[in-house]
Structure formats: C-alpha cells, structure tokens
C-alpha cells in the first residue's frame, strides 16, 4: 500500500482545495440571501420605526415604550 505517494487519501491537493472552498462557500458566503429569514427585530426598534413613520402618536409611543421597558 502506498499511503504517502503524494495523493492525500486518494485525492490530489487541488481537489482538497476545491472541497475546502466549496464548503466555505456553502456555509459562509450566502449569509445575506434576500428570501432568507432576517434577524428578529427588537420590539423597541419596531416601535421607534412606527413612530418615525407617523403610524402612532407620541402618547401611544410613550405608553407602549413604558410597557415594553417594564417587562
């Protein structure tokens, strides 16, 4: 048996590099796919966006903010 004949486990060095690059691409590159679920937003951040867009009044904002902070 020739275990150290330059073919790492039956594969050439180039194939090891290709597999390594492929695995890195599969697990790390598609980090920001458009249809993928995004991180869950903080409720306070959502509240601030709604207030900034004018969807809620200042009184509603303050009341909801107080409720969220009390939890």
LINMO-V885591 format. One record per pair of residues at least 6 apart in sequence whose C-alpha atoms are under 8 Angstrom apart, sorted by the first residue. I is the first residue (numbers start at 0). GAP is how many residues later the second one is. D is the distance in whole Angstrom. If there is no record, write none. Layout:
# LINMO-V885591
[[I & GAP & D] [I & GAP & D]]
This chain:
# LINMO-V885591
[[2 & 6 & 7] [5 & 6 & 7] [6 & 6 & 7] [42 & 25 & 8] [43 & 21 & 7] [43 & 24 & 7] [46 & 14 & 7] [46 & 17 & 8] [46 & 18 & 8] [47 & 13 & 8] [49 & 6 & 6] [50 & 6 & 7] [50 & 7 & 7] [50 & 10 & 7]]
